[in-house]
Amino acid sequence: MKKAVLAFAVLALCVVPFALAQDYDALKREVKMNEGAGEGKIQQQIQTRLDDAGRLNKEAEGVEFENKALEGKVMKVQKVHDFWKNLIGEDQAFLAKYKEGAPMKGQHVVVEGECLWMIAGLEYGHPYYYKWPLIYNANRELIKDPDLIYPGWNLNIPPMQ
């Protein structure tokens, strides 16, 4: 550890004077260029540099504002991404229950959380949720109350009329 500190100190003692010397040389050249230019010329150069600094600060503020706006948009996109990723994961888990014991065509095994209108939508397609009474009527011997169906029941799915 002591060797590292000593090496750093030696490096600092060698490099810092070199850097200062270069800055000093640059300042010396600038002073020589401005010799004989008069006080007005130097003041003009100072004012030009101050104006440039002000302009650059305003541009930096604009870029900073744009960065904050973009960060907000990125956060919104991330939230939407997380929402869909979570939803797809839930759907995959739900659909995996169907693959375990896939019934033969024309039958449906009730899974936890299902109701007749959901089964009608799955079996007949999206716009046909309202066709649930077809399933109810085809399974009257099993279903006494259409609001009460239980997981594991094997329902007959009649053709859509």
Secondary structure, 3 states (H helix, E strand, C coil): CHHHHHHHHHHHHHHHHHHHHHHHHHHHHHHHHHCCCHHHHHHHHHHHHHHHHHHHHHHHHHHHHHHHHHHHHHHHHHHHHHHHHHHHHHHHHHHHHHHHCCCCCCEEECCCCCCHHHHHHHHHCHHHHHHHHHHHHHCCCCCCCCCCCCCCCEEECCCCC
